[in-house]
Amino acid sequence: MSIFSYIGIAVTFIIALIIARPTGHYIAYAFENKPNRLDRWFYPIEKWIYRFGGIKNENQTWKQYAGAVLISNAVILLIAYLIFRFQHILPMNPAGITSMSPDLAFNTAISFITNTNLQHYSGESGLSLFSQMTAIIFMMFVSPATGIAVAIAFIRGLTGKPLGNFFTDLVRAITRILLPLTFIMALVFVGLGMPQTLHTVITAQTLQGTEQQIGTGPIGSFLAIKELGNNGGGYFGANSAHPFENPGGFSNMLQMLMMLLVPMSLPFTYGKMVGNSKQGRVLFVSMVMMFVVMLSVSLVSEFQGNPLINQLGIQHQSGSMEGKEVRLGEAQSSFYSVVTTASETGAVNTMHDTLTPIGGLISLGNMMLNTVFGGSGVGLLNILMYAIIAVFLSGLMVGRTPEFLGRKIEGKEMKLIAVTLLIQPLLVLAPTAIALMTQADTISNPGYHGLTQALYEFTSSAANNGSGFEGLGDNTPFWNIMTGVVMFISRYFSMVTLLAVAGSLMAKKPVPETSGTLRTDQALFGGMFIISVILVGALTFFPVVVLGPIAEMLTL
């Protein structure tokens, strides 16, 4: 790997670090429940939306907030499902694309409303322009906005403040954060060469003198919200490996910055909202450390290449280039794979099925932990959940009732968190076992790699990531229905339980800080946080990764 590859990675990551803090403070400012200067620009639009939707900015209990999340998302899911089922008779379908089957429409609607964007279809041939522009792009705004809103409500509850109103928070997340940034970035992407047109096909004359049909569409605007909202679903089946979705090195860098922007900023939002910037800074530094370790391991593994190919004497100075775009190179492809799984975006500029065993393990690990920044909003929820676990474990070691932000962590909260922790491995491991027993004919590799393919599919679904190893024949009723159920439960179960935790903590009276209180704004707590993530999160999945990517690595 050349020195320029290192420089490109370093520059991208440094820019992400620099813009995270001001963006986090802006997000906190955007969700203030009092008049501020942003109202001058955004409130006229929001006022119209509130009036049209009958929204009243009244505080909700955690049950009302959770109910609003579930009901609103369920209604949108149903509308999207109907659009996919009847797109053959709906307008803006010049290519005459047929409707999705019931199980594929079920999977796709759940996938995009849960911010997963797992795709068991190719966008250019599976969806009409109407479906892309109405159902898909609309859910690409709503799903990350939902995650951000729930995270903001959770922070309010931790500090003893009212949770707020979901519909107000949802609108603000869209109007004040997602929409302005996507508008700007869409213009940038179009300037870099991404098409932005309502024509779905263009006819090109090849060098051989024949005609070629090339798919196109409103790709610039699609890509902007795809990356900023940690969605990741591609307009094309090749996703960001397609030159129309990712024209070159600069667009590749911008996409990674956009994927990291909201997840990296939210710890600073948390620090600002709790009135102690050090609280957010400790969590941010802890996540940066884990991210750097993950990235370093992935880069080393991909650069070393495949041991079996190396033994044949074939040159591998460029690293493992199987499945990677030559115009992007091994370093940027590996970096992208770590960023997209750490941010739970799921966009890909290389086929993850062709990553080295350790490179694939890093992508799996990011999704299994779901705390190395994580997705829009829900990543911060998981981080704060592990922070509470770290406080609880520390309290057990000294025989003291744990406290977090001045409120006691007791049995009710820990039971809810324990259930939340258990649901993810259950949703990953049980379906993986069922798939290996019943769906062997849909798995392209019968060995250790085949186990990893199935494991990756359900890990990606449970983490609401959406990337895949793509070695599966996954457009079948089994995979569509099973992954759809996993995506739905993993998304909303944790939201409800953690809102219940916030509601419980909000109702408690604050306790004064004493000499025995564990300070959660110091480096010591950062270390406890990382240890908790490793002990509770990583070790849960250790046996299965030994049977999959680690066993594959040892047999090469």
KEMI-869793 format. One line per 8 residues: number of its first residue (from 1); for each residue x, y, z of C-alpha. Coordinates in pm, 1 decimal. Layout:
KEMI-869793
NUM> X Y Z; ...
end
This chain:
KEMI-869793
1> 0.0 0.0 0.0; 151.9 332.4 -109.1; 209.5 629.4 115.1; -65.2 813.7 -74.5; -317.3 551.6 38.9; -227.0 619.1 401.4; -250.5 993.8 342.4; -593.8 961.3 181.1
9> -726.9 758.7 474.4; -571.2 993.2 730.0; -710.4 1306.5 562.2; -1061.2 1161.4 544.4; -1059.4 1054.4 908.5; -910.7 1382.7 1032.8; -1179.7 1581.1 850.3; -1444.1 1357.8 1009.7
17> -1294.7 1424.0 1354.1; -1284.2 1799.3 1296.6; -1645.4 1839.2 1183.8; -1796.4 1602.2 1442.4; -1798.2 1845.2 1736.7; -1959.7 2149.1 1568.2; -2214.2 1923.8 1398.7; -2298.5 1761.7 1732.2
25> -2353.9 2099.1 1894.4; -2570.6 2206.4 1601.6; -2788.8 1895.6 1642.3; -2832.9 1971.4 2012.4; -2927.2 2328.6 1924.5; -3176.8 2206.9 1663.2; -3366.6 2005.7 1924.6; -3389.6 2272.3 2191.9
33> -3745.4 2299.6 2316.8; -3729.2 2675.7 2326.8; -3716.9 2948.4 2063.5; -3379.4 2995.7 1895.2; -3228.4 3145.5 1582.2; -3298.0 2836.4 1371.1; -3670.7 2904.7 1401.0; -3633.5 3199.6 1167.2
41> -3532.5 2966.7 883.3; -3714.5 2644.7 955.2; -4020.5 2716.7 1168.1; -4233.2 2859.3 882.7; -4201.2 2524.2 702.7; -4243.8 2321.2 1022.1; -4549.3 2523.0 1123.0; -4720.2 2426.5 797.9
49> -4632.8 2060.9 854.0; -4762.3 2069.9 1211.7; -5086.6 2229.6 1099.5; -5135.9 1989.4 809.8; -5059.2 1684.4 1027.3; -5250.2 1802.6 1332.7; -4931.6 1790.4 1542.6; -4929.4 1958.7 1880.8
57> -4596.1 2013.3 2051.0; -4700.5 1846.7 2375.9; -4470.7 1632.6 2587.8; -4536.1 1259.9 2570.6; -4479.4 982.3 2820.3; -4239.2 706.6 2713.6; -4536.1 486.7 2622.4; -4692.2 758.9 2409.2
65> -4355.5 832.1 2244.9; -4296.3 464.0 2168.9; -4652.0 425.4 2044.0; -4609.7 719.6 1808.3; -4288.6 565.1 1671.2; -4449.8 226.4 1611.5; -4779.3 347.1 1465.5; -4631.5 609.1 1231.4
73> -4363.4 371.7 1102.8; -4618.4 91.3 1058.6; -4843.5 314.9 846.2; -4551.7 419.0 624.9; -4444.1 54.6 596.6; -4791.8 -45.3 476.3; -4804.2 233.3 215.9; -4459.8 136.3 84.1
81> -4562.3 -229.3 66.0; -4865.8 -141.2 -144.8; -4653.7 73.4 -378.7; -4412.8 -215.8 -435.7; -4697.6 -459.6 -494.1; -4875.7 -238.5 -747.3; -4589.8 -51.5 -913.6; -4675.0 -216.3 -1247.1
89> -4995.9 -9.1 -1268.2; -4860.7 305.4 -1101.9; -4717.6 598.6 -1304.4; -4352.6 670.5 -1386.0; -4265.2 318.7 -1492.8; -4135.1 361.6 -1850.0; -3934.7 37.6 -1836.5; -4247.1 -162.4 -1752.3
97> -4095.5 -314.4 -1437.7; -4324.9 -573.6 -1283.2; -4444.0 -561.9 -924.5; -4256.6 -727.7 -642.9; -4371.1 -1061.9 -505.2; -4547.6 -1045.3 -166.4; -4245.3 -1174.0 26.8; -3997.4 -943.0 -151.9
105> -4224.9 -639.9 -105.4; -4257.8 -734.4 263.2; -3879.7 -754.4 298.2; -3808.7 -431.9 107.9; -4067.0 -222.6 293.4; -3938.7 -338.6 633.2; -3579.6 -300.7 520.4; -3610.1 68.4 435.1
113> -3839.4 176.5 719.5; -3598.0 18.9 969.7; -3297.1 203.0 821.6; -3148.9 -132.7 717.0; -3180.1 -109.5 337.4; -3102.2 -475.3 285.3; -3170.8 -537.4 -83.1; -3272.9 -874.0 -225.2
121> -3325.9 -709.3 -565.0; -3130.6 -490.0 -807.4; -3259.2 -134.4 -792.9; -3240.7 -58.8 -1165.0; -3444.4 -367.5 -1256.4; -3652.7 -425.2 -944.3; -3810.0 -86.0 -880.5; -3985.7 169.2 -1097.6
129> -3892.9 536.7 -1088.9; -4211.9 602.8 -892.4; -4117.7 344.6 -628.1; -3764.1 482.5 -598.9; -3874.1 844.9 -564.5; -4174.7 800.9 -337.2; -4144.2 491.0 -119.0; -3766.0 444.5 -109.5
137> -3640.5 802.6 -78.9; -3922.5 898.7 158.6; -3833.5 613.3 394.9; -3466.2 708.4 362.1; -3558.2 1035.6 534.2; -3807.0 898.9 786.3; -3601.9 604.6 913.9; -3285.2 795.9 1018.7
145> -3499.5 1081.1 1149.4; -3683.8 828.7 1367.6; -3355.4 700.0 1508.9; -3227.4 1050.6 1580.1; -3556.6 1148.4 1746.4; -3554.7 845.4 1978.1; -3190.5 911.7 2072.1; -3273.9 1272.5 2160.1
153> -3570.1 1158.6 2371.1; -3347.3 906.8 2550.3; -3093.0 1177.3 2637.1; -3369.2 1399.1 2773.5; -3492.9 1115.3 2992.9; -3143.3 1050.7 3129.7; -3126.1 1411.1 3248.4; -3472.5 1407.4 3405.7
161> -3633.1 1624.6 3139.0; -3959.7 1540.8 2957.6; -3902.5 1315.1 2658.9; -4062.4 1560.8 2418.4; -4294.7 1488.0 2128.1; -4198.5 1228.3 1866.5; -4368.7 1398.2 1574.2; -4204.5 1732.4 1652.1
169> -3865.3 1566.2 1688.0; -3917.4 1372.0 1363.9; -3998.8 1687.5 1168.9; -3701.3 1874.6 1314.0; -3464.3 1589.8 1230.7; -3574.6 1610.1 868.7; -3610.5 1986.0 820.0; -3313.8 2105.3 1027.3
177> -3059.1 1828.0 972.4; -3122.3 1581.6 690.5; -3294.0 1792.1 424.7; -3054.7 2092.8 414.3; -2743.1 1876.2 406.1; -2878.7 1636.5 143.9; -2979.5 1930.3 -76.5; -2625.3 2067.3 -67.7
185> -2458.2 1729.7 -115.0; -2690.2 1635.5 -401.1; -2565.7 1941.2 -589.7; -2205.1 1844.9 -511.2; -2258.6 1488.2 -630.9; -2421.0 1603.6 -953.1; -2124.2 1832.4 -1006.9; -1895.1 1532.4 -964.7
193> -2072.7 1346.5 -1243.0; -2366.2 1162.5 -1089.7; -2676.3 1168.2 -1313.2; -2984.4 1357.4 -1196.9; -3266.0 1295.2 -1440.8; -3613.0 1146.7 -1467.6; -3504.1 937.2 -1764.0; -3446.1 581.6 -1648.9
201> -3252.2 460.1 -1953.5; -3010.8 622.9 -2194.4; -2892.2 466.9 -2519.6; -2519.4 476.4 -2587.9; -2325.1 390.4 -2902.3; -2040.9 149.9 -2821.1; -1699.0 140.0 -2989.1; -1810.7 -175.7 -3169.6
209> -2095.6 16.6 -3330.6; -2376.0 -145.1 -3129.6; -2627.5 18.2 -2897.8; -2616.3 -25.8 -2520.4; -2893.6 53.9 -2275.2; -2760.0 219.5 -1958.8; -2974.0 269.1 -1650.8; -2993.5 614.7 -1498.8
217> -3223.8 829.5 -1285.3; -3220.8 1085.2 -999.2; -2901.5 936.1 -859.4; -2736.4 1247.8 -714.0; -3023.3 1319.1 -474.2; -3061.4 948.0 -397.9; -2693.7 916.1 -299.1; -2703.4 1219.8 -71.0
225> -2967.0 1080.8 165.0; -2841.5 725.7 116.5; -2512.8 817.1 286.5; -2611.8 1097.9 523.9; -2904.7 901.0 665.0; -2693.8 584.3 710.3; -2930.4 409.7 473.5; -2692.6 242.5 229.2
233> -2937.8 102.1 -22.0; -2818.6 142.9 -378.7; -3002.9 284.8 -676.4; -2816.0 16.9 -870.0; -2749.3 -340.6 -768.7; -2375.0 -271.5 -767.7; -2431.1 5.2 -511.0; -2135.4 243.2 -469.0
241> -1913.5 24.3 -686.2; -2119.1 156.2 -980.8; -1952.0 457.8 -1147.3; -2282.2 648.4 -1154.1; -2310.2 612.4 -774.2; -1942.1 667.7 -708.2; -1758.9 838.3 -997.2; -1413.5 858.2 -836.8
249> -1186.4 904.1 -539.0; -1329.7 1239.0 -425.4; -1690.7 1117.1 -429.0; -1571.2 807.1 -242.5; -1420.4 1025.8 30.6; -1732.2 1242.7 54.9; -1951.8 937.2 91.7; -1746.5 809.9 385.0
257> -1755.8 1152.8 550.0; -2132.3 1163.6 512.9; -2170.6 814.6 659.4; -1967.7 914.0 964.8; -2110.9 1263.9 1012.6; -2421.6 1200.8 1224.3; -2296.8 896.4 1423.0; -1969.2 1069.5 1514.4
265> -2149.4 1392.4 1605.0; -2412.6 1251.5 1839.2; -2176.8 1190.5 2136.1; -2107.9 1565.2 2132.3; -2482.9 1624.3 2111.7; -2518.3 1407.2 2420.8; -2248.9 1599.5 2607.6; -2407.5 1931.5 2516.1
273> -2758.1 1823.4 2620.1; -2651.6 1682.8 2958.6; -2457.6 2001.1 3033.0; -2115.8 1834.6 3052.4; -1915.5 1815.7 2730.5; -1667.0 1575.9 2891.3; -1939.4 1309.5 2912.3; -1970.7 1297.8 2536.1
281> -1597.7 1340.4 2477.7; -1510.5 1029.6 2679.9; -1750.8 814.6 2477.3; -1632.9 970.5 2152.3; -1264.4 899.0 2223.0; -1349.3 542.2 2325.6; -1527.4 481.6 1997.0; -1247.0 641.3 1797.0
289> -1000.2 403.0 1960.9; -1211.7 99.3 1871.9; -1259.6 227.5 1517.6; -885.2 276.4 1465.5; -814.4 -78.6 1585.1; -1080.8 -221.4 1353.2; -951.9 -21.0 1057.1; -587.9 -113.2 1118.0
297> -661.5 -486.3 1136.7; -872.4 -473.7 820.8; -609.7 -281.0 622.7; -329.2 -515.3 724.5; -532.9 -822.7 636.6; -645.5 -694.1 297.2; -298.2 -567.9 209.4; -139.8 -905.6 282.1
305> -370.8 -1071.7 31.9; -480.1 -1433.0 4.2; -211.3 -1670.7 143.1; -293.4 -1941.8 -111.1; -249.7 -1703.5 -404.2; 67.8 -1563.0 -250.3; 215.8 -1913.0 -231.2; 179.8 -1945.0 -608.2
313> 421.9 -1661.0 -653.8; 162.9 -1424.0 -799.3; 244.3 -1060.7 -723.6; 19.3 -898.5 -466.4; 173.0 -555.3 -412.7; -176.9 -409.5 -441.3; -313.4 -644.1 -175.7; -624.5 -854.6 -213.7
321> -794.7 -700.5 -516.5; -1056.0 -971.3 -566.2; -1399.4 -812.2 -585.7; -1261.8 -457.3 -560.7; -1282.1 -167.0 -802.2; -941.4 -101.9 -958.9; -1018.8 270.4 -988.6; -1066.2 288.1 -609.2
329> -797.0 44.6 -497.2; -755.2 -188.7 -201.7; -698.4 77.1 66.2; -1007.2 287.4 -6.7; -1219.0 -24.8 -51.8; -1109.9 -166.0 283.3; -1156.2 172.5 452.1; -1505.0 197.1 302.3
337> -1597.9 -150.5 431.4; -1501.7 -52.2 786.1; -1678.0 285.1 768.6; -2001.1 142.9 627.2; -2029.2 -128.1 893.4; -1910.9 94.4 1180.2; -2174.1 355.1 1089.1; -2435.8 85.0 1016.5
345> -2490.5 230.9 670.7; -2451.0 -77.7 454.8; -2338.8 95.1 135.7; -2059.8 -94.9 -39.0; -1796.6 -6.6 -296.1; -1657.8 -359.5 -294.2; -1817.5 -701.3 -261.4; -1780.7 -799.7 104.1
353> -1806.8 -1166.4 6.6; -1455.8 -1133.8 -140.2; -1295.5 -974.5 165.4; -1024.0 -1177.4 333.3; -1150.6 -1380.1 632.6; -1017.6 -1121.9 878.4; -1148.6 -832.7 667.6; -1490.7 -995.9 673.5
361> -1456.9 -1056.4 1047.4; -1396.3 -684.9 1107.0; -1713.1 -595.5 915.5; -1901.5 -859.4 1115.6; -1753.5 -732.6 1440.8; -1860.4 -375.0 1376.1; -2218.1 -489.6 1326.8; -2217.7 -730.4 1620.4
369> -2095.0 -460.3 1858.1; -2307.8 -185.6 1698.7; -2126.5 65.9 1917.9; -1831.9 170.8 1700.1; -2030.8 488.5 1626.8; -2333.3 289.4 1502.2; -2619.2 423.8 1291.6; -2819.7 745.9 1307.5
377> -2947.6 770.8 1662.8; -2966.5 400.8 1737.9; -2586.9 382.2 1755.1; -2587.9 636.4 2036.8; -2865.2 440.1 2209.6; -2643.3 131.4 2211.6; -2343.9 332.9 2329.8; -2537.0 480.3 2621.6
385> -2675.2 134.8 2701.8; -2319.6 1.2 2732.6; -2224.8 308.9 2935.7; -2498.9 220.4 3184.4; -2373.3 -140.2 3188.6; -2021.8 -13.1 3262.9; -2158.1 192.4 3553.6; -2353.6 -108.4 3682.1
393> -2053.2 -343.4 3667.2; -1836.7 -85.0 3840.3; -2096.9 -49.6 4113.9; -2102.7 -426.2 4168.9; -1725.3 -432.0 4213.1; -1734.8 -176.5 4495.6; -2066.1 -281.8 4649.0; -2244.1 44.9 4572.7
401> -2571.5 122.1 4398.0; -2461.1 251.9 4057.6; -2551.0 602.4 3946.5; -2558.6 752.4 3599.6; -2595.9 1126.6 3548.2; -2713.6 1161.2 3907.4; -2981.4 890.2 3893.0; -2964.6 546.3 4048.4
409> -2951.0 246.6 3816.5; -3163.8 -20.8 3979.3; -3323.4 -355.1 3902.1; -3595.6 -229.2 3668.9; -3353.2 -53.0 3436.9; -3104.0 -340.0 3432.5; -3373.3 -596.6 3353.5; -3481.2 -390.7 3053.3
417> -3120.2 -353.2 2939.6; -3050.2 -726.0 2991.5; -3345.2 -817.4 2772.1; -3227.7 -568.9 2509.5; -2880.3 -722.5 2513.5; -3014.0 -1075.9 2471.6; -3244.9 -1004.5 2179.8; -2968.2 -929.2 1926.6
425> -2771.5 -1257.9 1959.4; -3100.3 -1447.3 1960.6; -3207.1 -1277.1 1636.6; -2868.9 -1351.3 1477.2; -2776.1 -1700.1 1596.4; -3111.7 -1878.8 1588.2; -3202.0 -1783.5 1226.9; -2844.3 -1858.1 1116.0
433> -2872.6 -2210.8 1256.8; -3210.5 -2261.1 1087.7; -3073.4 -2135.5 755.1; -2772.4 -2367.4 769.2; -3001.2 -2664.2 834.5; -3270.5 -2587.0 578.1; -3129.7 -2352.3 311.0; -2799.1 -2513.8 213.4
441> -2893.9 -2497.3 -155.7; -2907.0 -2114.9 -142.2; -2558.8 -2083.4 13.7; -2287.3 -2070.5 -252.3; -2007.0 -2204.0 -32.1; -2059.9 -2522.0 175.1; -1758.4 -2464.6 402.8; -1664.1 -2213.7 669.8
449> -1726.1 -1929.0 427.8; -2082.4 -2048.7 376.0; -2146.9 -2027.1 748.9; -2010.9 -1673.2 742.0; -2240.8 -1584.7 451.2; -2550.8 -1684.0 647.5; -2417.8 -1531.0 969.3; -2338.9 -1203.5 791.8
457> -2689.6 -1183.6 643.0; -2862.5 -1207.3 979.4; -2604.5 -994.6 1161.1; -2652.4 -723.9 899.6; -3030.4 -751.8 941.9; -3020.3 -741.3 1322.8; -2778.7 -445.3 1323.5; -2995.1 -259.5 1066.3
465> -2687.2 -236.7 845.0; -2799.8 -389.3 516.1; -2470.7 -488.9 355.7; -2435.4 -850.9 251.2; -2181.2 -1110.9 150.1; -2387.0 -1155.9 -167.8; -2304.3 -1525.7 -189.4; -2661.0 -1617.2 -109.0
473> -2957.8 -1689.4 -330.0; -3149.6 -1463.6 -95.9; -3454.7 -1364.9 -301.7; -3661.1 -1656.3 -171.7; -3956.4 -1663.9 69.1; -3734.8 -1797.6 349.7; -3468.7 -1527.0 331.6; -3716.8 -1247.1 258.0
481> -3951.2 -1330.8 543.5; -3689.5 -1435.1 798.9; -3465.8 -1131.9 750.1; -3773.2 -907.3 742.2; -3883.7 -1034.0 1083.1; -3530.7 -996.4 1221.8; -3501.3 -639.0 1091.5; -3836.1 -536.1 1237.1
489> -3787.7 -684.6 1584.4; -3427.3 -569.7 1623.2; -3517.1 -214.2 1527.0; -3822.8 -150.9 1738.3; -3771.8 -383.0 2035.2; -3461.7 -196.9 2152.5; -3623.9 140.9 2088.3; -3919.5 54.9 2310.8
497> -3714.5 -97.4 2592.9; -3465.4 189.4 2602.5; -3744.6 446.9 2596.0; -3883.9 259.3 2896.5; -3543.0 295.7 3064.7; -3546.8 668.2 2988.8; -3898.7 699.6 3127.7; -3795.6 520.6 3445.7
505> -3486.8 735.4 3499.8; -3678.3 1053.8 3422.5; -3915.7 982.7 3710.4; -3634.6 940.2 3964.3; -3508.7 1214.8 4187.9; -3143.2 1307.8 4132.4; -2898.4 1203.9 4400.7; -2603.7 1423.3 4501.6
513> -2256.9 1327.1 4382.4; -2027.7 1195.1 4658.4; -1666.9 1077.2 4683.8; -1785.0 723.1 4604.3; -1962.5 819.5 4282.2; -1804.7 683.2 3964.1; -1717.9 978.7 3744.2; -1840.0 911.1 3391.8
521> -1651.6 1202.1 3238.4; -1299.6 1068.3 3293.9; -1062.1 838.2 3108.1; -1109.9 562.0 3366.3; -1473.2 533.3 3270.8; -1377.0 525.7 2902.7; -1167.3 219.6 2977.7; -1456.1 58.8 3166.1
529> -1683.6 132.3 2871.8; -1450.8 -40.4 2624.2; -1408.3 -340.6 2856.9; -1786.2 -369.5 2891.1; -1832.4 -366.1 2514.3; -1570.3 -639.4 2472.7; -1688.5 -859.3 2760.5; -2060.7 -831.9 2700.4
537> -2074.8 -771.3 2326.5; -1778.5 -935.9 2159.3; -1761.8 -1254.0 2367.4; -2129.1 -1326.2 2298.4; -2049.3 -1395.6 1933.9; -1699.0 -1536.2 1977.2; -1792.5 -1907.0 1935.9; -1970.9 -1853.9 1605.3
545> -1697.5 -1636.1 1452.5; -1447.4 -1907.4 1546.0; -1651.2 -2151.3 1336.0; -1678.5 -1904.1 1048.9; -1414.2 -1645.0 949.9; -1147.3 -1752.0 1200.1; -1168.7 -2117.9 1092.9; -1156.3 -2006.5 729.4
553> -844.4 -1800.4 795.8; -669.1 -2089.7 971.1; -739.7 -2327.4 681.2; -599.1 -2101.4 408.3
end
